[in-house]
């Protein structure tokens, strides 16, 4: 089974920084793309940042210039560096991976989700 585990969330003051990590484990053959989503209370889950296995990145407009997504292929890990944090960034952040993995004796590409990590930006 593929498992994604997020870490690095916490409480930070406006203008501060956090670095989120998401490590994937399991019978992984390849990771096609990884994403960071967030969900604030009363709002729908929102795609924040995206990175392909070729390194191409995309961001939602509200975080451009402040957030950076990156990956470490050897560690099967994706990161989200968040700078100049604002109260409106407060949410549970989830990583998502489009991952090819062994399912028994066959391979399958599926979306996998982490459990989420809370980010709270408040003075």
Phi and psi in degrees as a GROMACS rama.xvg file:
@    title "Ramachandran Plot"
@    xaxis  label "Phi"
@    yaxis  label "Psi"
@TYPE xy
-89.1778  135.164  UNK-2
-129.612  135.598  UNK-3
-115.731  129.066  UNK-4
-125.227  119.096  UNK-5
-90.8208  152.687  UNK-6
-154.461  166.183  UNK-7
105.427  -4.87193  UNK-8
-72.6363  171.423  UNK-9
163.132  -166.301  UNK-10
-100.445  130.237  UNK-11
-142.408  149.968  UNK-12
-77.5622  153.776  UNK-13
-53.3246  137.945  UNK-14
89.2326  -10.0629  UNK-15
-82.1477  -175.607  UNK-16
-132.659  150.768  UNK-17
-141.369  153.068  UNK-18
-124.398  115.197  UNK-19
-92.4902  145.955  UNK-20
-125.529  148.897  UNK-21
-139.763  113.6  UNK-22
-106.509  129.22  UNK-23
-101.688  139.464  UNK-24
-140.059  160.487  UNK-25
131.316  -166.726  UNK-26
-84.2388  67.041  UNK-27
-88.016  131.103  UNK-28
-94.6579  -43.9998  UNK-29
-165.233  152.306  UNK-30
-111.883  115.002  UNK-31
-78.9668  -37.7612  UNK-32
-162.795  154.503  UNK-33
-135.687  151.668  UNK-34
-138.183  155.131  UNK-35
-114.124  128.391  UNK-36
-114.644  163.343  UNK-37
-143.159  153.756  UNK-38
-139.574  116.787  UNK-39
-94.03  157.567  UNK-40
-55.6727  131.617  UNK-41
76.8207  5.00682  UNK-42
-123.289  159.126  UNK-43
-76.6277  156.313  UNK-44
-64.4874  135.015  UNK-45
-122.283  133.956  UNK-46
-73.9004  124.205  UNK-47
-99.7596  -48.2503  UNK-48
-150.584  150.337  UNK-49
-139.497  141.385  UNK-50
-141.436  133.746  UNK-51
-88.6934  170.743  UNK-52
-69.5138  -13.0936  UNK-53
-90.2816  -3.45173  UNK-54
96.1861  1.2704  UNK-55
-71.1401  133.882  UNK-56
-121.627  153.217  UNK-57
-144.105  150.316  UNK-58
-137.435  149.863  UNK-59
-67.9668  146.553  UNK-60
-55.3506  -35.516  UNK-61
-67.0374  -15.3328  UNK-62
-116.332  -1.64296  UNK-63
-59.88  134.316  UNK-64
86.2779  -11.151  UNK-65
-115.946  -36.1249  UNK-66
-108.291  147.247  UNK-67
-135.181  124.89  UNK-68
-97.2793  139.988  UNK-69
-147.885  171.019  UNK-70
-143.424  155.655  UNK-71
-124.513  101.079  UNK-72
-60.362  -40.804  UNK-73
-62.5972  -27.8254  UNK-74
-100.394  0.174492  UNK-75
49.7401  46.3238  UNK-76
-129.36  140.07  UNK-77
-118.589  146.625  UNK-78
-123.485  154.748  UNK-79
-132.032  106.212  UNK-80
-85.876  121.693  UNK-81
-117.443  115.421  UNK-82
-115.525  163.729  UNK-83
49.4752  48.2571  UNK-84
-65.8122  144.937  UNK-85
-119.769  156.216  UNK-86
-55.2011  -33.5691  UNK-87
-70.0709  -7.66722  UNK-88
-80.7752  -8.12624  UNK-89
-60.4135  125.073  UNK-90
-178.127  169.428  UNK-91
-86.884  127.296  UNK-92
-103.054  131.755  UNK-93
-122.149  140.632  UNK-94
-98.6231  150.39  UNK-95
-134.194  134.663  UNK-96
-126.703  135.367  UNK-97
-96.2943  100.113  UNK-98
-124.101  132.178  UNK-99
-91.1856  127.265  UNK-100
-145.623  161.463  UNK-101
-72.189  131.441  UNK-102
-120.676  94.5235  UNK-103
68.0072  -123.607  UNK-104
-98.1546  6.46236  UNK-105
-119.832  162.479  UNK-106
-106.165  151.905  UNK-107
-152.179  140.024  UNK-108
-102.242  124.08  UNK-109
-141.632  162.676  UNK-110
-86.0255  132.723  UNK-111
-123.726  145.73  UNK-112
-121.583  142.295  UNK-113
-81.2858  176.718  UNK-114
-82.9307  -14.1028  UNK-115
96.4861  149.894  UNK-116
-135.828  135.049  UNK-117
-81.533  130.337  UNK-118
-117.855  122.272  UNK-119
-123.425  122.978  UNK-120
-112.389  110.359  UNK-121
-157.597  146.182  UNK-122
